[in-house]
Amino acid sequence: MMKIRSAREADIGRLAAIWHDGWRDGHLAVVPAALASARTLASFRERLAAAIDQVRVARSHGELVGFAMFKDDELYQFYVAAEARGSGVAAALMDDAEAQLAARGVKTAWLACAVGNDRAARFYEKRGWRRVETVTYQSETSAGPFPVETWRYEKDLGP
Ligand SMILES: CC(C)(COP(=O)(O)OP(=O)(O)OC[C@H]1O[C@@H](n2cnc3c(N)ncnc32)[C@H](O)[C@@H]1OP(=O)(O)O)[C@@H](O)C(=O)NCCC(=O)NCCS
């Protein structure tokens, strides 16, 4: 039983844990160590608190198991808890995220995936996102932008 809804302040603690753990799973092996040391649990809590109105969450059996965060036409963050990966939660959350972006008038959405995050890349490609270029992305940290090599993906969201 899965439900997707907008995030609430009370979700922040659990979402920060999903983000923190998922960030490590997807990035630790592929980004500079200096970026990893900036990615503390507290930093994710702060970023969630600042943008909670831009977040959709997936709940399964009463537990939060994933979230999507938007920034203008960018699918800015996309995370599913380890225990819910490979279960279809990610696909449902992505369908919802695309519908949310389309409802805001976004024609072509984009996202940045760290070069080497192969599981995420495979997932995006399965969902019809196309890799358009490799580009240096200025990743947000409390110490300012941190450059990361990324694959830019795009998807047309309809008429
Ligand atoms: C990215 C993420 C949301 C995808 O959700 P998911 O439930 O894992 O997605 P799925 O299982 O449906 O699809 C992943 C695909 O990658 C494949 N895969 C698994 N490990 C892989 C690897 N190391 N290299 C390449 N492909 C891999 C899976 O087999 C599956 O493909 P298949 O359906 O053809 O077998 C989830 O893995 C996640 O939250 N990861 C950690 C956080 C992250 O990296 N977020 C994205 C930031 S850009």
The ligand as a Gaussian input file, in Angstrom:
#p B3LYP/6-31G(d) Opt

LIG

0 1
 C       18.046000       6.084000      -7.839000
 C       16.925000       5.344000      -7.118000
 C       15.853000       6.327000      -6.699000
 C       16.291000       4.341000      -8.108000
 O       15.313000       3.589000      -7.452000
 P       15.392000       1.957000      -7.486000
 O       14.227000       1.419000      -6.743000
 O       16.763000       1.567000      -7.043000
 O       15.210000       1.721000      -9.056000
 P       14.960000       0.359000      -9.831000
 O       15.363000      -0.804000      -8.976000
 O       13.584000       0.401000     -10.388000
 O       15.956000       0.541000     -11.047000
 C       17.347000       0.488000     -10.878000
 C       17.963000      -0.262000     -12.024000
 O       19.395000      -0.211000     -11.892000
 C       19.895000      -1.539000     -11.905000
 N       21.099000      -1.528000     -11.099000
 C       21.260000      -1.879000      -9.812000
 N       22.527000      -1.687000      -9.441000
 C       23.183000      -1.205000     -10.518000
 C       24.524000      -0.823000     -10.779000
 N       25.454000      -0.864000      -9.831000
 N       24.833000      -0.380000     -12.018000
 C       23.912000      -0.297000     -12.985000
 N       22.608000      -0.656000     -12.802000
 C       22.274000      -1.094000     -11.576000
 C       18.786000      -2.386000     -11.372000
 O       18.949000      -3.738000     -11.741000
 C       17.597000      -1.735000     -12.075000
 O       17.547000      -2.048000     -13.451000
 P       16.581000      -3.200000     -14.031000
 O       15.183000      -2.847000     -13.596000
 O       16.795000      -3.130000     -15.497000
 O       17.051000      -4.494000     -13.412000
 C       17.451000       4.573000      -5.859000
 O       18.339000       3.551000      -6.259000
 C       18.145000       5.493000      -4.868000
 O       17.484000       6.181000      -4.093000
 N       19.501000       5.465000      -4.867000
 C       20.290000       6.217000      -3.904000
 C       20.108000       7.701000      -4.059000
 C       20.426000       8.222000      -5.437000
 O       21.430000       7.882000      -6.028000
 N       19.520000       9.088000      -5.914000
 C       19.658000       9.704000      -7.202000
 C       20.504000      10.900000      -7.119000
 S       20.776000      11.575000      -8.778000

